[in-house]
């Protein structure tokens, strides 16, 4: 997080997501901290209005929860709302390819 240049926050939600994933793996006994980090990443993506990053954060958080036998209906509902972003990268690549053909 300290390596992020000032004024360049567009990747912050993704960096926070990765930090949460690494923290969860490195200290599985501290699930409360990992959960806090995931929720902070999700909140930052929402604050910045970056739904693609929000979806990525939510998906990782959902995996984390499932690994401990838990679920969060709000997370599941929001993931359904953002499901149209699931294949966004592939769809953009296909559109660019079709456009150049």
C-alpha distances in whole Angstrom, upper triangle without the diagonal:
4,5,6,9,11,13,11,10,12,10,8,10,10,7,8,11,10,8,12,14,13,13,17,18,17,19,21,23,20,20,20,16,16,18,16,12,14,16,13,12,15,16,13,15,18,17,16,19,18,20,20,16,18,20,18,16,19,21,18,19,23,23,21,24,26,26,26,29,28,28,27,29,27,25,27,29,26,25,29,29,26,28,29,26,26,28,26,25,29,30,29,30,33,34,33,35,38,38,38,41
4,5,8,9,12,12,12,14,13,11,14,14,10,11,15,14,12,15,17,16,16,20,21,19,21,24,25,23,23,23,19,19,21,19,16,18,19,16,15,19,19,16,18,21,20,19,22,21,24,23,19,21,24,21,20,23,25,22,23,26,26,25,27,30,29,30,33,32,32,31,33,31,28,31,33,29,29,33,32,29,32,32,29,29,31,29,28,31,33,32,32,36,36,35,37,40,40,40,43
4,6,9,12,11,11,13,12,11,14,13,10,12,15,14,13,16,18,17,17,21,21,20,22,25,27,25,25,25,22,21,23,21,18,19,21,18,17,20,20,17,19,22,21,19,22,21,23,22,19,21,24,21,20,24,25,22,23,27,27,25,28,31,30,31,34,33,33,32,34,32,29,32,33,30,29,33,32,29,31,32,28,29,30,28,26,30,32,30,30,34,34,32,35,38,37,37,40
4,6,9,7,7,10,9,8,12,12,9,11,14,14,13,16,18,18,18,22,23,22,24,26,28,26,26,25,22,21,22,21,17,18,20,17,15,18,18,15,16,19,18,16,19,17,20,20,17,19,21,19,18,22,23,21,23,26,26,25,28,30,30,31,34,33,32,31,33,30,27,30,31,28,27,31,30,27,29,29,26,26,27,25,24,28,29,27,28,31,32,30,33,35,35,35,38
4,6,6,8,11,10,10,14,15,12,15,18,17,17,20,22,21,22,25,26,26,28,30,32,29,29,29,25,24,26,24,20,22,23,19,18,21,20,17,18,21,19,17,20,19,22,21,19,21,24,22,21,25,26,25,26,29,30,29,31,34,34,35,37,36,35,34,35,33,30,33,34,30,30,33,32,29,31,31,27,29,29,27,26,29,30,28,29,32,32,30,33,36,35,35,38
4,6,7,11,12,11,15,16,14,16,19,19,19,21,24,23,24,27,28,28,29,31,33,30,30,29,26,25,26,24,21,22,23,19,18,20,20,16,17,20,17,15,19,19,22,22,19,21,24,23,22,25,27,26,27,30,31,30,32,35,35,36,38,37,36,34,35,32,30,33,34,30,30,33,32,29,32,32,28,30,31,28,27,31,32,29,31,34,34,32,35,37,36,36,40
4,6,9,11,11,14,16,15,16,19,20,20,22,24,25,25,28,30,30,31,33,35,32,31,30,27,26,27,24,21,22,22,19,18,20,18,15,16,18,15,13,16,16,20,20,18,20,23,22,21,25,27,26,27,30,31,30,32,35,35,36,39,37,35,33,34,31,29,32,32,28,29,32,30,27,30,29,26,28,29,26,25,29,30,27,29,32,31,30,33,35,34,34,38
4,6,7,8,12,13,12,14,17,17,17,20,22,22,23,26,27,27,29,31,33,30,29,29,26,24,25,23,20,20,21,18,16,18,17,14,14,16,15,12,15,14,18,17,15,17,20,19,19,22,24,23,24,27,28,28,30,33,33,34,36,34,33,31,33,30,27,30,30,26,26,29,27,25,27,27,23,25,26,23,22,26,27,24,25,29,28,27,30,32,31,31,35
4,5,5,8,10,10,11,14,15,15,17,19,20,21,23,25,25,27,28,30,27,26,25,23,21,22,20,17,17,17,14,12,14,14,10,10,13,11,9,12,11,15,15,12,14,17,16,16,19,21,20,21,24,25,25,27,29,30,31,33,31,30,28,29,26,24,26,27,23,23,26,24,22,24,24,21,23,24,21,21,25,25,23,25,28,28,27,30,32,31,32,35
4,6,7,9,10,11,13,14,16,17,19,20,21,23,25,26,27,29,31,28,27,26,24,22,22,20,17,17,17,15,12,13,13,10,9,12,11,8,10,8,12,11,9,12,15,14,14,17,19,19,20,22,24,24,26,28,29,30,32,30,28,27,27,25,22,24,25,21,21,23,22,19,21,21,17,19,20,18,17,21,22,20,21,25,24,23,26,28,28,28,32
4,6,5,6,9,10,11,12,14,16,17,18,20,21,22,24,25,28,25,24,24,21,19,20,19,15,15,16,14,11,12,13,10,9,13,13,10,12,10,12,11,8,11,14,12,12,15,17,16,17,20,21,21,23,26,26,28,30,28,27,25,27,24,21,23,24,21,20,23,22,19,21,21,17,18,19,17,16,20,21,19,21,24,24,23,26,29,28,29,32
4,5,5,6,9,10,10,12,14,15,16,18,20,21,22,23,26,23,22,21,18,17,17,16,12,12,13,11,8,10,11,8,8,11,11,9,12,10,13,13,9,11,14,12,11,15,16,15,16,19,20,20,22,24,25,26,28,26,25,24,25,23,20,23,23,20,20,23,22,19,22,22,19,20,22,20,19,23,24,23,24,27,28,27,30,32,32,32,35
4,5,5,6,9,10,10,12,14,15,16,18,20,21,22,24,21,19,19,17,15,15,13,10,10,10,8,5,7,8,6,5,9,10,9,10,8,10,10,6,7,10,9,7,11,13,12,13,16,17,17,19,21,22,23,25,23,22,20,21,19,16,19,20,16,16,19,19,16,18,19,16,17,19,18,18,21,22,21,23,26,26,26,29,31,31,32,35
4,5,5,6,9,10,11,12,14,15,17,18,20,21,23,21,19,20,17,15,15,15,12,10,12,11,7,9,12,9,8,12,13,12,13,10,11,10,6,9,10,8,7,11,12,11,12,15,16,16,18,20,20,22,24,23,22,21,22,20,17,19,21,17,16,20,19,16,18,19,15,16,17,16,16,19,21,20,21,24,25,25,27,29,29,30,33
4,5,5,6,9,10,11,12,14,15,16,18,19,22,20,19,19,16,14,15,14,11,11,13,11,8,11,13,11,11,14,15,14,16,13,15,14,10,12,14,11,10,14,15,12,14,17,17,16,19,22,21,23,25,24,23,22,25,23,19,22,24,20,19,23,23,20,21,23,19,19,21,20,19,22,24,23,24,27,28,27,29,32,32,33,36
4,5,5,6,9,10,10,12,14,15,16,17,20,17,16,15,13,11,12,11,7,7,9,7,5,9,10,9,9,13,13,13,15,13,15,14,10,11,13,11,8,12,13,11,12,15,16,14,17,20,19,20,23,21,21,20,22,20,17,20,22,19,18,22,22,19,21,23,20,20,22,21,21,24,26,25,26,29,30,30,32,35,35,36,38
4,5,5,6,9,10,11,12,14,15,16,18,16,15,15,13,10,11,11,8,6,9,9,5,8,11,10,10,13,15,14,16,13,14,12,9,9,11,8,6,9,10,7,8,12,12,11,14,16,16,18,20,19,18,17,20,18,15,17,19,16,15,19,19,17,18,20,17,17,19,19,19,22,24,23,24,27,28,28,30,33,33,34,37
4,5,5,6,8,10,11,12,14,15,18,16,15,16,14,11,13,13,10,9,12,12,9,12,14,13,13,16,18,17,19,16,17,15,11,13,13,10,9,12,12,9,11,14,13,12,15,17,17,18,21,20,20,20,22,21,18,20,22,20,18,22,22,20,21,22,19,18,20,20,19,22,24,24,24,27,29,29,30,33,34,34,37
4,5,5,6,9,10,10,12,14,16,14,13,14,11,9,11,11,8,8,12,11,9,12,14,13,14,17,18,18,20,18,19,18,14,15,16,13,11,14,14,11,12,15,15,13,16,18,17,18,21,21,21,21,23,22,19,21,24,21,20,24,25,22,24,25,22,22,24,24,23,26,28,27,28,31,32,32,34,37,37,38,40
4,5,5,6,9,10,10,11,14,11,10,11,8,5,8,8,5,5,9,9,8,11,13,13,14,16,18,18,20,18,18,17,14,14,15,12,9,11,12,9,9,12,12,10,12,15,14,15,18,17,17,17,20,19,16,19,21,19,18,22,23,21,22,24,22,21,23,24,23,26,28,28,29,32,33,33,35,37,38,39,41
4,5,5,6,9,10,10,14,12,11,13,11,7,10,11,9,8,12,12,11,13,16,16,16,19,20,21,22,19,19,17,14,15,15,12,10,12,11,7,8,11,10,8,11,13,12,14,17,16,17,17,20,20,16,18,21,20,18,21,23,21,21,24,21,19,22,22,22,24,27,27,27,30,32,32,33,36,37,38,40
4,5,5,6,8,10,13,12,12,14,12,9,12,13,10,11,14,14,13,16,18,18,18,21,23,23,24,22,22,20,17,18,18,15,13,15,15,11,12,15,13,11,14,16,14,16,19,19,20,21,24,23,20,22,25,23,22,25,26,24,25,27,24,23,25,25,24,26,29,29,29,32,34,34,35,38,39,39,41
4,5,5,6,8,10,9,9,11,8,6,10,11,8,10,13,13,13,16,18,18,19,21,22,23,25,23,23,22,19,19,19,17,14,16,16,12,12,15,14,11,14,16,14,15,18,18,19,20,23,23,20,22,25,23,22,26,27,25,26,29,26,25,27,28,27,29,32,32,32,35,37,37,38,41,42,42,45
4,6,5,5,8,7,7,9,8,5,8,10,9,9,13,14,14,15,18,19,19,22,23,24,25,23,23,22,19,18,19,16,13,15,14,11,10,13,11,8,11,13,10,11,14,15,16,17,21,21,18,20,23,22,21,24,26,24,25,28,25,24,26,27,27,29,31,32,32,35,37,37,38,41,42,43,45
4,6,6,9,10,10,13,12,9,12,14,13,13,16,17,16,18,21,21,22,24,26,27,28,25,25,23,21,21,20,17,16,17,16,12,12,14,12,9,13,14,11,12,16,16,18,20,23,24,20,22,25,24,23,26,28,26,26,29,26,24,27,28,27,29,32,32,32,35,37,37,38,41,42,43,44
4,6,9,9,10,13,11,10,13,15,13,14,18,18,18,20,23,23,24,26,27,28,29,27,27,26,23,23,23,20,18,20,19,15,15,18,16,13,16,17,14,15,19,19,21,23,26,26,23,25,28,27,26,29,31,29,29,32,29,28,30,31,30,32,35,35,35,38,40,39,41,43,44,45,47
4,5,6,8,10,9,8,12,13,13,14,17,18,18,20,22,23,24,26,28,28,30,28,28,27,24,24,24,21,19,20,20,16,15,18,16,13,15,17,14,13,17,18,20,21,25,25,23,25,28,27,26,29,31,30,30,33,31,29,31,32,32,34,37,37,37,40,42,42,43,46,47,47,49
4,5,6,9,10,8,11,13,13,14,17,18,18,20,22,23,24,26,28,29,30,28,28,27,24,23,23,21,18,19,18,15,14,15,14,10,12,13,10,10,13,14,17,19,22,23,21,22,26,25,24,27,29,28,29,32,30,28,30,32,31,33,36,37,37,39,41,42,43,45,47,47,49
4,6,9,9,10,12,14,14,16,18,19,20,22,24,25,26,28,29,31,32,31,30,30,27,25,26,24,21,21,21,18,16,18,16,13,13,15,13,11,14,15,18,20,23,24,22,24,27,27,26,30,32,31,31,34,33,31,34,35,35,37,39,40,41,43,45,45,46,49,50,51,53
4,5,6,7,9,10,11,13,15,16,17,19,20,22,23,25,26,28,29,28,28,28,24,23,24,22,19,19,20,17,15,17,16,12,13,16,14,12,15,15,17,18,22,22,21,23,26,25,25,28,30,29,30,33,31,30,33,34,34,36,38,39,39,42,43,44,45,48,49,50,52
4,5,5,6,9,10,10,12,14,15,16,18,20,21,22,24,26,27,26,25,25,22,20,21,19,16,16,17,14,11,13,13,9,9,12,11,9,12,11,14,15,18,19,17,19,22,22,21,25,26,26,26,30,28,27,30,31,31,33,35,36,37,39,41,42,43,45,46,48,49
4,5,5,6,9,10,11,12,14,15,16,18,20,21,22,24,26,25,25,25,22,20,21,20,16,16,18,15,12,14,15,11,11,14,14,12,14,13,14,14,18,18,17,19,22,21,22,25,26,25,27,30,28,28,31,32,32,35,36,37,38,41,42,43,44,46,47,49,51
4,5,5,6,9,10,11,12,14,15,16,19,20,21,23,24,24,24,24,20,19,20,19,15,16,18,15,12,15,16,12,13,16,15,14,17,16,17,17,20,19,18,21,23,22,22,26,26,26,27,30,28,27,30,31,31,34,36,36,37,39,41,41,43,45,46,47,49
4,5,5,6,9,10,11,12,14,15,17,18,20,21,23,21,21,21,18,17,17,16,12,13,14,11,9,12,12,9,10,13,12,12,15,14,15,15,18,18,15,18,21,20,19,23,24,23,24,27,25,24,27,27,28,30,32,32,34,36,37,38,40,42,43,44,46
4,5,5,6,9,10,11,12,14,16,17,18,20,21,20,20,20,17,15,16,15,11,11,13,11,8,10,11,8,8,12,12,11,14,12,12,12,15,14,12,15,18,17,17,20,21,21,22,25,23,23,26,27,27,30,31,32,33,36,37,38,39,41,42,44,46
4,6,5,6,9,10,10,12,14,15,16,18,20,19,19,20,17,15,17,16,12,13,15,13,10,13,15,12,12,16,16,15,17,15,15,14,17,15,14,17,19,18,18,22,22,22,24,26,24,24,27,28,28,31,33,33,34,37,38,38,40,42,43,44,47
4,5,5,6,9,10,11,12,14,15,17,18,17,18,18,15,13,15,14,10,12,14,11,9,13,14,11,13,16,16,16,19,17,17,16,19,17,15,18,20,18,18,22,22,21,23,25,23,23,25,25,26,29,30,30,32,34,35,35,38,40,40,41,44
4,5,5,6,9,10,11,12,14,16,17,15,15,15,12,10,12,11,7,8,10,8,6,10,11,9,10,14,14,14,16,14,14,13,15,14,11,14,16,14,14,18,19,17,19,22,19,19,22,22,23,26,27,27,29,31,32,33,35,37,38,39,41
4,5,5,6,9,10,10,12,14,15,15,14,16,13,10,12,12,8,8,12,11,8,11,13,12,12,15,16,16,18,15,14,12,14,12,10,14,15,13,14,17,17,17,19,22,20,20,23,23,24,27,28,28,30,33,33,34,36,38,39,40,42
4,5,5,6,9,10,10,12,14,14,15,16,12,11,13,13,9,11,14,13,11,14,16,14,15,19,19,19,21,19,18,16,18,15,13,17,18,16,16,20,19,18,21,23,21,21,24,24,24,28,29,28,30,33,33,34,36,38,38,40,42
4,5,5,6,9,10,11,12,11,12,12,9,8,11,10,6,9,12,10,10,13,15,14,15,18,19,19,21,19,18,16,18,15,13,16,17,14,15,18,18,16,18,20,18,18,21,20,21,24,25,25,27,29,30,30,33,35,35,36,39
4,5,5,6,9,10,10,10,10,11,8,5,8,9,6,6,10,10,9,11,14,13,14,17,19,19,20,18,16,14,15,12,10,13,14,11,11,15,14,13,16,18,15,16,19,19,20,23,24,24,26,28,29,29,32,34,34,36,38
4,5,5,6,9,10,10,11,13,10,8,11,12,9,10,14,14,12,15,17,17,17,20,22,22,23,20,18,15,17,13,12,15,16,12,14,17,16,15,18,20,18,19,22,21,23,26,26,26,28,31,31,31,34,36,36,37,40
4,5,5,6,8,9,11,12,9,8,12,12,10,12,15,15,14,17,19,18,19,22,23,24,26,23,21,19,20,17,15,18,18,15,16,19,18,16,19,20,18,19,22,21,21,25,26,25,27,30,29,30,33,34,34,36,38
4,5,5,6,5,7,8,6,5,9,9,8,10,13,13,13,16,18,18,19,22,23,24,25,23,21,18,19,16,14,16,16,13,13,17,15,13,16,17,14,16,18,17,18,21,22,21,23,26,26,26,29,31,31,32,35
4,5,5,6,7,10,9,6,10,12,10,11,14,15,15,16,19,19,20,22,24,25,26,23,20,17,18,14,13,16,15,11,13,16,13,12,16,17,15,17,20,18,20,23,23,22,25,27,27,28,31,32,32,34,36
4,5,8,10,13,11,10,13,15,13,14,18,18,17,20,22,22,23,25,27,28,29,26,23,20,21,17,16,19,18,15,17,19,17,16,19,20,18,20,23,21,22,26,26,25,27,30,29,30,33,34,33,35,38
4,6,9,11,10,9,13,14,13,15,18,18,18,21,23,23,24,27,28,29,30,28,25,23,23,20,18,21,20,16,17,20,17,16,19,19,17,19,21,19,20,23,23,22,25,27,26,26,30,31,30,32,35
4,6,9,9,8,11,13,13,14,17,18,18,20,22,23,24,26,28,29,30,27,24,22,21,18,17,19,18,14,15,17,14,12,16,16,14,17,19,16,18,21,21,20,23,25,24,25,28,29,28,30,33
4,6,6,6,9,10,11,12,14,16,16,18,20,21,22,24,26,27,28,26,23,21,21,18,16,18,17,13,14,16,14,11,14,14,11,14,16,13,15,18,18,17,20,22,21,22,25,26,26,28,30
4,5,5,6,9,10,10,12,14,15,16,18,20,20,22,24,26,26,24,21,19,18,15,13,15,14,10,10,12,10,7,10,10,8,11,13,11,13,16,16,16,19,21,20,21,24,25,25,27,30
4,5,5,6,9,10,11,13,14,15,17,19,20,21,23,25,26,24,21,20,20,17,14,15,15,12,11,13,12,8,10,10,6,8,10,8,10,13,13,13,16,18,18,19,21,23,23,25,27
4,5,5,6,9,10,11,12,14,15,17,18,20,21,23,24,22,20,19,19,17,14,16,16,13,12,15,14,10,12,13,10,11,13,12,12,16,17,16,18,21,21,22,24,26,26,28,30
4,5,5,6,9,10,10,12,14,15,16,18,20,21,22,20,17,15,16,13,11,13,13,9,9,12,11,9,11,13,10,11,14,13,15,18,19,18,21,23,23,24,27,28,29,30,33
4,5,5,6,9,10,10,12,14,15,16,18,20,21,19,16,14,15,13,10,10,11,8,6,9,9,6,8,10,8,8,11,11,13,16,16,17,19,21,22,23,25,26,27,29,31
4,5,5,6,9,10,11,12,14,15,17,19,20,19,17,16,17,15,12,13,14,11,9,12,13,10,11,12,10,9,12,12,12,15,17,17,19,21,22,23,25,27,27,29,31
4,5,5,6,9,10,11,12,14,15,17,18,17,15,14,15,13,10,12,14,11,10,14,14,12,13,15,13,12,15,15,16,19,20,21,22,25,26,26,28,30,31,32,35
4,5,5,6,9,10,10,12,14,16,16,14,12,10,12,10,6,8,10,8,7,10,11,10,11,14,12,12,15,16,17,20,21,22,24,25,26,28,30,31,32,34,36
4,5,5,6,9,10,11,12,15,15,14,12,11,13,12,8,9,11,10,7,11,12,10,10,13,12,10,13,15,16,18,19,21,22,24,25,26,28,30,31,33,34
4,5,5,6,9,10,11,13,14,13,12,13,15,14,10,12,15,13,11,14,16,14,14,17,15,13,16,17,18,20,22,23,24,26,27,28,30,32,33,34,36
4,5,5,6,9,10,11,12,11,10,9,12,12,8,10,13,12,11,14,16,14,15,18,17,15,19,20,21,23,24,25,27,29,30,31,33,35,36,37,39
4,5,5,6,9,10,10,9,7,8,10,10,7,8,11,11,9,12,14,14,14,17,16,15,18,20,21,22,24,25,27,28,30,31,33,34,36,37,39
4,5,5,6,9,10,10,9,11,13,14,11,11,15,14,12,15,17,16,16,19,18,15,18,20,21,22,24,26,27,28,30,31,33,34,36,37,39
4,6,5,7,9,9,9,11,14,15,12,13,16,16,14,17,20,19,19,22,20,18,21,23,24,25,27,29,29,31,33,34,35,37,39,40,42
4,5,5,6,5,6,8,11,12,10,11,15,15,14,17,19,19,19,22,21,20,23,25,26,27,29,30,32,33,35,36,37,39,41,42,44
4,5,5,5,6,9,12,14,12,11,15,16,14,16,19,19,19,22,21,19,22,25,25,26,28,30,31,32,34,36,37,38,40,42,43
4,6,7,10,13,16,17,15,15,19,19,17,20,23,22,21,25,24,21,24,26,27,28,30,32,32,34,36,37,38,40,42,43,44
4,6,9,12,15,17,15,16,19,20,19,21,24,24,23,27,26,24,27,29,30,31,33,35,35,37,39,40,41,43,45,46,47
4,7,11,13,16,15,14,18,19,18,20,23,23,23,26,26,24,27,29,30,31,33,35,36,37,39,41,42,43,45,47,48
4,7,10,12,11,12,15,16,16,18,20,21,21,25,24,23,26,28,29,31,32,34,35,37,38,40,41,42,44,46,47
4,6,9,8,8,11,13,13,14,17,18,18,22,21,20,24,25,27,28,30,31,33,34,36,37,39,40,42,44,45
4,5,5,6,9,10,11,13,15,16,16,20,20,19,23,24,26,28,29,31,33,34,35,37,38,39,41,43,44
4,5,5,6,9,10,11,12,14,15,19,19,19,22,24,26,28,28,30,32,33,34,36,38,38,40,42,43
4,5,5,6,9,10,11,12,14,17,18,18,22,22,25,27,27,28,31,32,32,34,37,37,38,41,42
4,5,5,6,9,10,11,12,15,15,15,19,20,22,24,24,26,28,29,30,32,34,35,36,38,40
4,6,5,6,9,10,10,14,14,14,17,19,21,23,23,25,27,28,29,31,33,34,35,37,39
4,5,5,6,9,10,13,14,14,18,19,22,23,23,25,28,28,29,31,33,33,34,37,38
4,5,5,6,9,11,12,13,16,17,20,21,21,23,25,26,26,29,31,31,32,35,36
4,5,5,6,9,9,9,13,14,17,18,19,20,23,24,24,26,28,29,30,32,34
4,5,5,8,10,10,13,15,18,19,18,20,23,23,24,26,28,28,30,32,33
4,6,8,9,11,14,14,18,19,18,20,23,23,23,25,28,28,29,31,33
4,5,6,8,11,11,14,16,15,16,19,20,20,22,25,25,26,29,30
4,5,5,8,10,13,14,13,15,18,18,19,21,23,23,25,27,29
4,6,7,8,11,12,11,13,16,16,16,18,20,20,21,24,25
4,6,5,8,10,9,11,14,15,15,17,19,20,21,23,25
4,6,8,9,10,12,14,14,16,18,19,20,22,24,25
4,6,5,6,9,10,11,12,14,15,16,18,20,21
4,5,5,6,9,10,10,12,14,15,16,18,20
4,5,5,6,9,10,11,12,14,15,17,18
4,5,5,6,9,10,10,12,14,15,17
4,5,5,6,9,10,10,12,14,15
4,5,5,6,9,10,10,12,14
4,5,5,6,9,10,11,12
4,5,5,6,8,10,11
4,5,5,6,9,10
4,5,5,6,9
4,5,5,6
4,5,5
4,6
4
